[in-house]
Amino acid sequence: MKMHRLDIDLVEMSLDVVKFAIHRITNARPVLGYPKSEEELRRLVGETITPKGIGGEKAFSLFKEVLMKASVPIDHPRHLAFVPASPTRAAVLFDLVTSAANVHGAFWLEGAGCIFAENQAMEWLVSLTGMPDGAFGVFTSGGTAANLSAMVTAREWWRSKDKEKEHTRGIVIAARTAHSSIKAMAKVIDADVILVDTDGPFLGSQFTDTLESLSPVDRERVFAVIATGGTTNAGIVDDLSGIAAVCESNDIWFHCDAAYGGGALAAPSVRHLFDGIERSDSVTIDPHKWLFSPYDCGAIIYKNPEFARQTHTQEGSYLDIISDEGARGFNPADYQVQLTRRIRGLPLWFSLAMHGTDRYTEAIERGIELAQIAGKLITECEDMELVREPSLSCVLFRRKGWSPSDYRDWTYKNHRRGIALVAPTKWKVGEEFETVTRFCFINPDTTEEDIRIILFTMM
């Protein structure tokens, strides 16, 4: 068929694509795009999916001139909202290679070489956690898929110890500061969630108090606790050692969600905050956050991967060959909820292989340093004040006298003018939630001058 053949039009369009990609990744200051309404985009773009097609040149022109400009580059140095990302140029380029290779990364039979490379990157991640020999993991689409995979594994491990619990609805305990995916995941697996109120780290003593407050029946239903290694909102690291001790004494699965903060395991200045993570039964880390990989790349690590393999391995007659002696090897599909998967860990592998782990440490330490710089600049400004001391690469602060609408209008104004994307959030002060604003530093190309420019717009 013609659409699977290489013709001159496709060659010319491909060259345009390559030129765009090279320009994009070599431009340290991309334009901060601003969203347009669906109606405006439809007017500008028109119908693109037609019986005869509109041609690659026109489609790419629409992408470059309209669609991309209505989207936000996640690696803009003044994109400090949510948890941004800043993939290395090496990782971005190799993501193109990964797509072009078109390898199915679910089974060793099909993807042995690429999976081998992924696994070398995974070995480094596991080493950061300090988990015992035998711990290992797999790359996922992100933190939500990783947390879901871990929780399904935890529940099935819990049920395997007592067959009478085979149809029992379990309970997960976490702090209210845990990531929103925890509640979403619980809906998927039909589990109850108990959220513990805390203004700081989720402590082992709070976990103990929560367990003791439950009825004997409900206490038996608790199959996992989720601690956070760097909360998304404020960068808080929970009391991992304390929670680990309670889990061990009560035979409860201990999961650490370090999707955002896990990158800081490579930073000596804050590594002590994560003491106890090595005692986790499972750990989530998102390389597409603070380990400079392109979207989408999460990871789930298990202390005992066999529990995950027993939970997630899929069976079917057409898959029998996968477990044959001649095809035997590490099958990523056996350790998480996804069967079909791209080899999403390869860009991380290539970037690590090219740059070395020392440069990763330097880049992560820079994010922590930027948070401290921002905190100092805020305390020096009489119109602003910190809500709490910076933690990891997160900074929460208020503009004195501002209402929630002031923060919202300021966010839109700065974004529309192409200055920055910094979003408001909420922080509990006493019994009330206050609207404040937040920086999250991931990009080592962000400068002190960038911070000053953003703060100046709040004067």
Rosetta blueprint (number, residue, H / E / L):
1 M L
2 K H
3 M H
4 H H
5 R L
6 L L
7 D L
8 I H
9 D H
10 L H
11 V H
12 E H
13 M H
14 S H
15 L H
16 D H
17 V H
18 V H
19 K H
20 F H
21 A H
22 I H
23 H H
24 R H
25 I H
26 T H
27 N L
28 A L
29 R L
30 P L
31 V L
32 L L
33 G L
34 Y L
35 P L
36 K L
37 S L
38 E H
39 E H
40 E H
41 L H
42 R H
43 R H
44 L H
45 V H
46 G L
47 E L
48 T L
49 I L
50 T L
51 P L
52 K L
53 G L
54 I L
55 G L
56 G H
57 E H
58 K H
59 A H
60 F H
61 S H
62 L H
63 F H
64 K H
65 E H
66 V H
67 L H
68 M H
69 K H
70 A H
71 S L
72 V L
73 P L
74 I L
75 D L
76 H L
77 P L
78 R L
79 H E
80 L L
81 A L
82 F L
83 V L
84 P L
85 A L
86 S L
87 P L
88 T L
89 R H
90 A H
91 A H
92 V H
93 L H
94 F H
95 D H
96 L H
97 V H
98 T H
99 S H
100 A H
101 A H
102 N L
103 V L
104 H L
105 G L
106 A L
107 F L
108 W H
109 L H
110 E H
111 G H
112 A H
113 G H
114 C H
115 I H
116 F H
117 A H
118 E H
119 N H
120 Q H
121 A H
122 M H
123 E H
124 W H
125 L H
126 V H
127 S H
128 L H
129 T H
130 G L
131 M L
132 P L
133 D L
134 G L
135 A L
136 F E
137 G E
138 V E
139 F E
140 T E
141 S L
142 G L
143 G H
144 T H
145 A H
146 A H
147 N H
148 L H
149 S H
150 A H
151 M H
152 V H
153 T H
154 A H
155 R H
156 E H
157 W H
158 W H
159 R H
160 S H
161 K L
162 D L
163 K H
164 E H
165 K H
166 E L
167 H L
168 T L
169 R L
170 G L
171 I E
172 V E
173 I E
174 A E
175 A E
176 R L
177 T L
178 A L
179 H L
180 S H
181 S H
182 I H
183 K H
184 A H
185 M H
186 A H
187 K H
188 V H
189 I H
190 D L
191 A L
192 D E
193 V E
194 I E
195 L E
196 V E
197 D L
198 T L
199 D L
200 G L
201 P L
202 F L
203 L L
204 G H
205 S H
206 Q H
207 F H
208 T H
209 D H
210 T H
211 L H
212 E H
213 S H
214 L L
215 S L
216 P H
217 V H
218 D H
219 R H
220 E H
221 R H
222 V E
223 F E
224 A E
225 V E
226 I E
227 A E
228 T E
229 G E
230 G L
231 T L
232 T L
233 N L
234 A L
235 G L
236 I L
237 V E
238 D L
239 D L
240 L H
241 S H
242 G H
243 I H
244 A H
245 A H
246 V H
247 C H
248 E H
249 S H
250 N H
251 D L
252 I L
253 W E
254 F E
255 H E
256 C E
257 D E
258 A L
259 A L
260 Y L
261 G H
262 G H
263 G H
264 A H
265 L H
266 A H
267 A L
268 P L
269 S L
270 V L
271 R H
272 H H
273 L H
274 F H
275 D L
276 G L
277 I H
278 E H
279 R H
280 S L
281 D L
282 S E
283 V E
284 T E
285 I E
286 D L
287 P H
288 H H
289 K H
290 W H
291 L L
292 F L
293 S L
294 P L
295 Y L
296 D L
297 C L
298 G E
299 A E
300 I E
301 I E
302 Y E
303 K L
304 N L
305 P H
306 E H
307 F H
308 A H
309 R H
310 Q H
311 T H
312 H H
313 T L
314 Q L
315 E L
316 G L
317 S H
318 Y H
319 L H
320 D H
321 I H
322 I H
323 S H
324 D L
325 E H
326 G H
327 A H
328 R L
329 G L
330 F L
331 N L
332 P H
333 A H
334 D H
335 Y H
336 Q L
337 V L
338 Q L
339 L L
340 T L
341 R L
342 R L
343 I L
344 R L
345 G L
346 L H
347 P H
348 L H
349 W H
350 F H
351 S H
352 L H
353 A H
354 M H
355 H H
356 G L
357 T H
358 D H
359 R H
360 Y H
361 T H
362 E H
363 A H
364 I H
365 E H
366 R H
367 G H
368 I H
369 E H
370 L H
371 A H
372 Q H
373 I H
374 A H
375 G H
376 K H
377 L H
378 I H
379 T H
380 E L
381 C L
382 E L
383 D L
384 M E
385 E E
386 L E
387 V L
388 R L
389 E L
390 P L
391 S E
392 L L
393 S L
394 C E
395 V E
396 L E
397 F E
398 R E
399 R E
400 K L
401 G L
402 W L
403 S L
404 P H
405 S H
406 D H
407 Y H
408 R H
409 D H
410 W H
411 T H
412 Y H
413 K H
414 N H
415 H H
416 R H
417 R L
418 G L
419 I L
420 A L
421 L E
422 V L
423 A L
424 P E
425 T E
426 K E
427 W E
428 K E
429 V E
430 G L
431 E L
432 E E
433 F E
434 E E
435 T E
436 V E
437 T E
438 R E
439 F E
440 C E
441 F L
442 I L
443 N L
444 P L
445 D L
446 T L
447 T L
448 E H
449 E H
450 D H
451 I H
452 R H
453 I H
454 I H
455 L H
456 F H
457 T L
458 M L
459 M L
